[in-house]
Amino acid sequence: MSDYILNLLPLNDGERDAFEQAAPDAVHVYAGRRTATPEQYREATVILGWPRPADLSRCENLRWMQSMWAGTDEYVTAGTLPQGIVLTNSAGANSQSVAEHMLASLLALYRRLPESRDHQNEGKWVDVGKMKSICGATVLVVGAGHVGSCFAGLCKALGAGTVGLKRTVTGPVAGFDRVDTIDRLDELLPQADVVALCLPNSGSTTGLMDARRLGLMREDAVLLNAGRGNVIDHQALMDTLNGGRLWGAALDVTDPEPLPDGHPLWSTPRLLITPHVAGGLRLEVTRENCVRMALENLKRYVNGEPLKNQVKL
């Protein structure tokens, strides 16, 4: 039976041609996340893109799904996906985007740009005083995966020393001077000028940065989070910043999201908040990466080869 490929990726005409050439015997159907029909989901043997989890309940013939994002939390809940399918993700597709956002946030805090913008809005010419440089800083990245590696490489290019933490260490990781296991976090926190969190959502990462660990950080350290909001105890972070500790913190993710009106995080001093915009399709390179990864895996699928970035279900 020929495959029925429901392609939800944002493609241009040339990219559609490439997918059809990769699987010439398949039926190729193109739709959007919100415009794909129930019939298309029922017929699909392959889905490429970002389907809504509720729509997957209609899939009767699905064999393989390629998510256009690295995170697949919304799909791994029991009963969301049909039994026996293969799920793959696009790990690394938005690494450049997230890493550049993290670096921009760090430099903004080091140069105290949010304070200068506040003075600008008030029409005041104010020298905000002492600043910091990334050159010579020690950057500790908790989560030495694709994003962490890319961010570390950017920091290293600006003269920082970089240490990465991950669950298991099998060898060197690009961008890092050294890589250790995450169980050394408490030992390494006091040595870091920057602590960058690039962690997925899991039982072991929830509340990882609690009051005790925030207390282990240097008085003038910076905390960055571009992974999942629940990795940080936000009340503990507010207490830390309100108490005058840490040079600053930058959060692209919060718990909950969106952050409600009136939440005390909004008014916490030396805290830079962005509304989960580090990744996504805001850079063209991210879209191109998602398309390239899906196309490569489709070629593997057609040739009966192992697919890349398989997610354990």
Contacts in CASP RR format, 6 or more apart in sequence:
PFRMAT RR
TARGET T0000
AUTHOR 0000-0000-0000
METHOD contacts of the structure
MODEL  1
MSDYILNLLPLNDGERDAFEQAAPDAVHVYAGRRTATPEQYREATVILGW
PRPADLSRCENLRWMQSMWAGTDEYVTAGTLPQGIVLTNSAGANSQSVAE
HMLASLLALYRRLPESRDHQNEGKWVDVGKMKSICGATVLVVGAGHVGSC
FAGLCKALGAGTVGLKRTVTGPVAGFDRVDTIDRLDELLPQADVVALCLP
NSGSTTGLMDARRLGLMREDAVLLNAGRGNVIDHQALMDTLNGGRLWGAA
LDVTDPEPLPDGHPLWSTPRLLITPHVAGGLRLEVTRENCVRMALENLKR
YVNGEPLKNQVKL
1 45 0 8 1.000
2 25 0 8 1.000
2 26 0 8 1.000
2 27 0 8 1.000
3 23 0 8 1.000
3 25 0 8 1.000
3 26 0 8 1.000
3 27 0 8 1.000
3 45 0 8 1.000
3 46 0 8 1.000
3 63 0 8 1.000
4 26 0 8 1.000
4 27 0 8 1.000
4 29 0 8 1.000
4 43 0 8 1.000
4 44 0 8 1.000
4 45 0 8 1.000
4 46 0 8 1.000
4 61 0 8 1.000
5 19 0 8 1.000
5 23 0 8 1.000
5 26 0 8 1.000
5 27 0 8 1.000
5 28 0 8 1.000
5 29 0 8 1.000
5 44 0 8 1.000
5 45 0 8 1.000
5 46 0 8 1.000
5 47 0 8 1.000
5 48 0 8 1.000
5 298 0 8 1.000
6 29 0 8 1.000
6 31 0 8 1.000
6 36 0 8 1.000
6 40 0 8 1.000
6 41 0 8 1.000
6 43 0 8 1.000
6 44 0 8 1.000
6 46 0 8 1.000
6 47 0 8 1.000
6 48 0 8 1.000
7 16 0 8 1.000
7 19 0 8 1.000
7 28 0 8 1.000
7 29 0 8 1.000
7 30 0 8 1.000
7 31 0 8 1.000
7 48 0 8 1.000
7 49 0 8 1.000
8 30 0 8 1.000
8 31 0 8 1.000
8 32 0 8 1.000
8 33 0 8 1.000
8 36 0 8 1.000
8 47 0 8 1.000
8 48 0 8 1.000
8 49 0 8 1.000
8 50 0 8 1.000
8 51 0 8 1.000
8 68 0 8 1.000
9 15 0 8 1.000
9 48 0 8 1.000
9 49 0 8 1.000
9 68 0 8 1.000
9 290 0 8 1.000
9 291 0 8 1.000
9 294 0 8 1.000
10 281 0 8 1.000
10 287 0 8 1.000
10 291 0 8 1.000
11 19 0 8 1.000
11 30 0 8 1.000
11 291 0 8 1.000
15 291 0 8 1.000
15 295 0 8 1.000
16 28 0 8 1.000
16 30 0 8 1.000
18 295 0 8 1.000
19 28 0 8 1.000
19 48 0 8 1.000
19 294 0 8 1.000
19 295 0 8 1.000
19 298 0 8 1.000
20 26 0 8 1.000
20 28 0 8 1.000
22 295 0 8 1.000
22 298 0 8 1.000
22 299 0 8 1.000
22 302 0 8 1.000
23 298 0 8 1.000
23 301 0 8 1.000
23 302 0 8 1.000
26 46 0 8 1.000
26 302 0 8 1.000
27 43 0 8 1.000
29 40 0 8 1.000
29 43 0 8 1.000
29 44 0 8 1.000
31 37 0 8 1.000
31 40 0 8 1.000
33 49 0 8 1.000
33 50 0 8 1.000
33 51 0 8 1.000
33 52 0 8 1.000
34 52 0 8 1.000
36 51 0 8 1.000
36 55 0 8 1.000
38 55 0 8 1.000
38 58 0 8 1.000
41 47 0 8 1.000
41 51 0 8 1.000
41 55 0 8 1.000
41 56 0 8 1.000
41 58 0 8 1.000
41 59 0 8 1.000
42 58 0 8 1.000
42 59 0 8 1.000
42 60 0 8 1.000
42 61 0 8 1.000
43 61 0 8 1.000
44 59 0 8 1.000
44 61 0 8 1.000
44 62 0 8 1.000
45 61 0 8 1.000
45 62 0 8 1.000
45 63 0 8 1.000
45 64 0 8 1.000
46 62 0 8 1.000
46 63 0 8 1.000
46 64 0 8 1.000
46 65 0 8 1.000
46 66 0 8 1.000
46 298 0 8 1.000
46 301 0 8 1.000
47 56 0 8 1.000
47 59 0 8 1.000
47 62 0 8 1.000
47 64 0 8 1.000
47 65 0 8 1.000
47 66 0 8 1.000
48 65 0 8 1.000
48 66 0 8 1.000
48 68 0 8 1.000
48 294 0 8 1.000
48 298 0 8 1.000
49 65 0 8 1.000
49 66 0 8 1.000
49 67 0 8 1.000
49 68 0 8 1.000
49 290 0 8 1.000
49 294 0 8 1.000
50 67 0 8 1.000
50 68 0 8 1.000
50 69 0 8 1.000
51 65 0 8 1.000
53 74 0 8 1.000
53 75 0 8 1.000
53 77 0 8 1.000
53 80 0 8 1.000
56 62 0 8 1.000
56 65 0 8 1.000
56 75 0 8 1.000
56 80 0 8 1.000
56 81 0 8 1.000
56 82 0 8 1.000
57 80 0 8 1.000
59 81 0 8 1.000
59 82 0 8 1.000
60 82 0 8 1.000
62 81 0 8 1.000
62 82 0 8 1.000
62 85 0 8 1.000
63 85 0 8 1.000
63 86 0 8 1.000
64 85 0 8 1.000
64 86 0 8 1.000
64 87 0 8 1.000
64 88 0 8 1.000
64 301 0 8 1.000
64 307 0 8 1.000
65 75 0 8 1.000
65 81 0 8 1.000
65 85 0 8 1.000
65 86 0 8 1.000
65 87 0 8 1.000
65 88 0 8 1.000
66 88 0 8 1.000
66 89 0 8 1.000
66 90 0 8 1.000
66 293 0 8 1.000
66 294 0 8 1.000
66 297 0 8 1.000
66 298 0 8 1.000
66 307 0 8 1.000
67 75 0 8 1.000
67 87 0 8 1.000
67 88 0 8 1.000
67 89 0 8 1.000
67 90 0 8 1.000
67 311 0 8 1.000
68 90 0 8 1.000
68 93 0 8 1.000
68 290 0 8 1.000
68 294 0 8 1.000
69 89 0 8 1.000
69 90 0 8 1.000
69 93 0 8 1.000
69 94 0 8 1.000
69 280 0 8 1.000
69 290 0 8 1.000
70 89 0 8 1.000
70 90 0 8 1.000
70 91 0 8 1.000
70 92 0 8 1.000
70 93 0 8 1.000
70 94 0 8 1.000
70 146 0 8 1.000
71 89 0 8 1.000
71 200 0 8 1.000
72 87 0 8 1.000
72 89 0 8 1.000
72 311 0 8 1.000
73 200 0 8 1.000
73 201 0 8 1.000
74 80 0 8 1.000
75 81 0 8 1.000
75 87 0 8 1.000
76 87 0 8 1.000
76 311 0 8 1.000
76 313 0 8 1.000
81 87 0 8 1.000
81 313 0 8 1.000
84 313 0 8 1.000
85 313 0 8 1.000
86 307 0 8 1.000
86 310 0 8 1.000
87 310 0 8 1.000
87 311 0 8 1.000
87 313 0 8 1.000
88 297 0 8 1.000
88 307 0 8 1.000
88 308 0 8 1.000
88 309 0 8 1.000
88 310 0 8 1.000
88 311 0 8 1.000
89 309 0 8 1.000
89 311 0 8 1.000
90 289 0 8 1.000
90 290 0 8 1.000
90 293 0 8 1.000
90 294 0 8 1.000
90 309 0 8 1.000
91 146 0 8 1.000
91 309 0 8 1.000
92 146 0 8 1.000
92 147 0 8 1.000
92 289 0 8 1.000
93 286 0 8 1.000
93 289 0 8 1.000
93 290 0 8 1.000
93 293 0 8 1.000
94 147 0 8 1.000
94 278 0 8 1.000
94 279 0 8 1.000
94 280 0 8 1.000
94 283 0 8 1.000
94 286 0 8 1.000
94 289 0 8 1.000
95 146 0 8 1.000
95 147 0 8 1.000
95 148 0 8 1.000
95 149 0 8 1.000
95 150 0 8 1.000
96 150 0 8 1.000
96 283 0 8 1.000
96 285 0 8 1.000
96 286 0 8 1.000
97 278 0 8 1.000
97 279 0 8 1.000
97 280 0 8 1.000
97 282 0 8 1.000
97 283 0 8 1.000
97 285 0 8 1.000
97 286 0 8 1.000
98 147 0 8 1.000
98 150 0 8 1.000
98 151 0 8 1.000
98 198 0 8 1.000
98 226 0 8 1.000
98 252 0 8 1.000
98 278 0 8 1.000
98 279 0 8 1.000
99 147 0 8 1.000
99 148 0 8 1.000
99 150 0 8 1.000
99 151 0 8 1.000
99 153 0 8 1.000
99 154 0 8 1.000
100 154 0 8 1.000
101 226 0 8 1.000
101 252 0 8 1.000
101 274 0 8 1.000
101 277 0 8 1.000
101 278 0 8 1.000
101 279 0 8 1.000
102 147 0 8 1.000
102 151 0 8 1.000
102 196 0 8 1.000
102 224 0 8 1.000
102 226 0 8 1.000
102 250 0 8 1.000
102 252 0 8 1.000
102 278 0 8 1.000
103 151 0 8 1.000
103 154 0 8 1.000
103 155 0 8 1.000
105 224 0 8 1.000
105 250 0 8 1.000
105 252 0 8 1.000
105 272 0 8 1.000
105 274 0 8 1.000
106 134 0 8 1.000
106 155 0 8 1.000
106 194 0 8 1.000
106 196 0 8 1.000
106 222 0 8 1.000
106 224 0 8 1.000
106 250 0 8 1.000
107 113 0 8 1.000
107 134 0 8 1.000
108 114 0 8 1.000
108 250 0 8 1.000
108 272 0 8 1.000
109 222 0 8 1.000
109 247 0 8 1.000
109 248 0 8 1.000
109 249 0 8 1.000
109 250 0 8 1.000
109 270 0 8 1.000
109 272 0 8 1.000
110 131 0 8 1.000
110 132 0 8 1.000
110 133 0 8 1.000
110 134 0 8 1.000
110 222 0 8 1.000
110 247 0 8 1.000
111 131 0 8 1.000
111 132 0 8 1.000
112 128 0 8 1.000
112 129 0 8 1.000
112 131 0 8 1.000
114 272 0 8 1.000
115 126 0 8 1.000
115 128 0 8 1.000
116 126 0 8 1.000
116 128 0 8 1.000
119 125 0 8 1.000
119 126 0 8 1.000
119 128 0 8 1.000
132 193 0 8 1.000
132 220 0 8 1.000
132 247 0 8 1.000
134 155 0 8 1.000
134 158 0 8 1.000
134 159 0 8 1.000
134 160 0 8 1.000
134 194 0 8 1.000
135 158 0 8 1.000
135 159 0 8 1.000
135 160 0 8 1.000
136 159 0 8 1.000
136 160 0 8 1.000
136 161 0 8 1.000
136 193 0 8 1.000
137 155 0 8 1.000
137 159 0 8 1.000
137 160 0 8 1.000
137 161 0 8 1.000
137 193 0 8 1.000
137 194 0 8 1.000
138 160 0 8 1.000
138 161 0 8 1.000
138 162 0 8 1.000
138 163 0 8 1.000
138 191 0 8 1.000
138 192 0 8 1.000
138 193 0 8 1.000
138 194 0 8 1.000
139 152 0 8 1.000
139 155 0 8 1.000
139 160 0 8 1.000
139 161 0 8 1.000
139 162 0 8 1.000
139 163 0 8 1.000
139 192 0 8 1.000
139 193 0 8 1.000
139 194 0 8 1.000
139 196 0 8 1.000
140 163 0 8 1.000
140 164 0 8 1.000
140 165 0 8 1.000
140 188 0 8 1.000
140 189 0 8 1.000
140 191 0 8 1.000
140 192 0 8 1.000
140 194 0 8 1.000
140 195 0 8 1.000
140 196 0 8 1.000
141 148 0 8 1.000
141 151 0 8 1.000
141 152 0 8 1.000
141 162 0 8 1.000
141 163 0 8 1.000
141 164 0 8 1.000
141 165 0 8 1.000
141 176 0 8 1.000
141 196 0 8 1.000
141 198 0 8 1.000
142 164 0 8 1.000
142 165 0 8 1.000
142 182 0 8 1.000
142 185 0 8 1.000
142 195 0 8 1.000
142 196 0 8 1.000
142 197 0 8 1.000
142 198 0 8 1.000
142 199 0 8 1.000
142 208 0 8 1.000
143 164 0 8 1.000
143 165 0 8 1.000
143 166 0 8 1.000
143 182 0 8 1.000
143 197 0 8 1.000
143 198 0 8 1.000
143 199 0 8 1.000
144 152 0 8 1.000
144 164 0 8 1.000
144 165 0 8 1.000
144 166 0 8 1.000
144 173 0 8 1.000
144 176 0 8 1.000
144 179 0 8 1.000
144 198 0 8 1.000
145 166 0 8 1.000
145 173 0 8 1.000
145 198 0 8 1.000
147 198 0 8 1.000
147 226 0 8 1.000
147 227 0 8 1.000
148 164 0 8 1.000
148 196 0 8 1.000
148 198 0 8 1.000
149 173 0 8 1.000
149 174 0 8 1.000
149 175 0 8 1.000
149 176 0 8 1.000
151 196 0 8 1.000
151 198 0 8 1.000
152 162 0 8 1.000
152 164 0 8 1.000
152 173 0 8 1.000
152 174 0 8 1.000
152 175 0 8 1.000
152 176 0 8 1.000
153 162 0 8 1.000
153 174 0 8 1.000
153 175 0 8 1.000
153 176 0 8 1.000
155 161 0 8 1.000
155 162 0 8 1.000
155 194 0 8 1.000
156 162 0 8 1.000
156 175 0 8 1.000
156 176 0 8 1.000
156 177 0 8 1.000
160 194 0 8 1.000
161 177 0 8 1.000
162 175 0 8 1.000
162 176 0 8 1.000
162 177 0 8 1.000
163 176 0 8 1.000
163 177 0 8 1.000
163 178 0 8 1.000
163 179 0 8 1.000
163 180 0 8 1.000
163 188 0 8 1.000
163 192 0 8 1.000
164 173 0 8 1.000
164 176 0 8 1.000
164 178 0 8 1.000
164 179 0 8 1.000
164 180 0 8 1.000
165 179 0 8 1.000
165 180 0 8 1.000
165 181 0 8 1.000
165 182 0 8 1.000
165 184 0 8 1.000
165 185 0 8 1.000
165 188 0 8 1.000
166 173 0 8 1.000
166 179 0 8 1.000
166 181 0 8 1.000
166 182 0 8 1.000
167 181 0 8 1.000
167 182 0 8 1.000
168 181 0 8 1.000
169 179 0 8 1.000
169 180 0 8 1.000
169 181 0 8 1.000
171 179 0 8 1.000
172 179 0 8 1.000
173 179 0 8 1.000
180 188 0 8 1.000
185 208 0 8 1.000
185 213 0 8 1.000
186 213 0 8 1.000
186 216 0 8 1.000
189 195 0 8 1.000
189 213 0 8 1.000
189 216 0 8 1.000
189 217 0 8 1.000
190 216 0 8 1.000
190 217 0 8 1.000
190 218 0 8 1.000
192 217 0 8 1.000
192 218 0 8 1.000
192 221 0 8 1.000
193 218 0 8 1.000
193 220 0 8 1.000
193 221 0 8 1.000
193 222 0 8 1.000
194 221 0 8 1.000
194 222 0 8 1.000
194 224 0 8 1.000
195 209 0 8 1.000
195 217 0 8 1.000
195 221 0 8 1.000
195 222 0 8 1.000
195 223 0 8 1.000
195 224 0 8 1.000
196 224 0 8 1.000
196 225 0 8 1.000
196 226 0 8 1.000
197 208 0 8 1.000
197 209 0 8 1.000
197 223 0 8 1.000
197 224 0 8 1.000
197 225 0 8 1.000
197 226 0 8 1.000
197 227 0 8 1.000
197 231 0 8 1.000
197 232 0 8 1.000
198 226 0 8 1.000
198 227 0 8 1.000
199 205 0 8 1.000
199 208 0 8 1.000
199 227 0 8 1.000
199 228 0 8 1.000
199 231 0 8 1.000
200 227 0 8 1.000
200 228 0 8 1.000
201 228 0 8 1.000
201 230 0 8 1.000
205 228 0 8 1.000
205 230 0 8 1.000
205 231 0 8 1.000
206 230 0 8 1.000
206 231 0 8 1.000
207 230 0 8 1.000
207 231 0 8 1.000
207 232 0 8 1.000
207 233 0 8 1.000
208 231 0 8 1.000
208 232 0 8 1.000
209 223 0 8 1.000
209 225 0 8 1.000
209 231 0 8 1.000
209 232 0 8 1.000
209 233 0 8 1.000
209 236 0 8 1.000
209 237 0 8 1.000
210 233 0 8 1.000
210 236 0 8 1.000
211 233 0 8 1.000
211 236 0 8 1.000
211 239 0 8 1.000
211 240 0 8 1.000
214 223 0 8 1.000
214 233 0 8 1.000
214 236 0 8 1.000
214 237 0 8 1.000
214 240 0 8 1.000
214 245 0 8 1.000
214 246 0 8 1.000
215 240 0 8 1.000
215 245 0 8 1.000
217 223 0 8 1.000
217 245 0 8 1.000
217 246 0 8 1.000
219 245 0 8 1.000
219 246 0 8 1.000
220 246 0 8 1.000
220 247 0 8 1.000
221 246 0 8 1.000
221 247 0 8 1.000
222 246 0 8 1.000
222 247 0 8 1.000
222 248 0 8 1.000
222 249 0 8 1.000
222 250 0 8 1.000
223 232 0 8 1.000
223 237 0 8 1.000
223 246 0 8 1.000
223 248 0 8 1.000
223 249 0 8 1.000
223 250 0 8 1.000
224 249 0 8 1.000
224 250 0 8 1.000
225 231 0 8 1.000
225 232 0 8 1.000
225 249 0 8 1.000
225 250 0 8 1.000
225 251 0 8 1.000
225 252 0 8 1.000
225 253 0 8 1.000
226 252 0 8 1.000
226 253 0 8 1.000
226 278 0 8 1.000
227 252 0 8 1.000
227 253 0 8 1.000
228 253 0 8 1.000
228 255 0 8 1.000
229 251 0 8 1.000
229 253 0 8 1.000
229 254 0 8 1.000
229 255 0 8 1.000
229 257 0 8 1.000
230 255 0 8 1.000
232 251 0 8 1.000
232 255 0 8 1.000
234 254 0 8 1.000
234 255 0 8 1.000
234 265 0 8 1.000
237 249 0 8 1.000
237 268 0 8 1.000
237 271 0 8 1.000
238 264 0 8 1.000
238 265 0 8 1.000
238 268 0 8 1.000
240 246 0 8 1.000
241 248 0 8 1.000
241 249 0 8 1.000
241 268 0 8 1.000
241 269 0 8 1.000
241 270 0 8 1.000
241 271 0 8 1.000
242 268 0 8 1.000
242 269 0 8 1.000
244 269 0 8 1.000
246 270 0 8 1.000
247 270 0 8 1.000
248 270 0 8 1.000
248 271 0 8 1.000
248 272 0 8 1.000
249 270 0 8 1.000
249 271 0 8 1.000
249 272 0 8 1.000
250 271 0 8 1.000
250 272 0 8 1.000
250 273 0 8 1.000
250 274 0 8 1.000
251 265 0 8 1.000
251 271 0 8 1.000
251 272 0 8 1.000
251 273 0 8 1.000
251 274 0 8 1.000
252 274 0 8 1.000
252 275 0 8 1.000
252 276 0 8 1.000
252 277 0 8 1.000
252 278 0 8 1.000
253 276 0 8 1.000
254 265 0 8 1.000
254 273 0 8 1.000
254 276 0 8 1.000
257 275 0 8 1.000
257 276 0 8 1.000
258 275 0 8 1.000
259 265 0 8 1.000
259 266 0 8 1.000
259 273 0 8 1.000
259 275 0 8 1.000
265 271 0 8 1.000
265 273 0 8 1.000
266 273 0 8 1.000
279 286 0 8 1.000
280 286 0 8 1.000
281 287 0 8 1.000
281 290 0 8 1.000
293 308 0 8 1.000
293 309 0 8 1.000
296 308 0 8 1.000
297 307 0 8 1.000
297 308 0 8 1.000
297 309 0 8 1.000
300 306 0 8 1.000
300 307 0 8 1.000
300 308 0 8 1.000
301 307 0 8 1.000
END
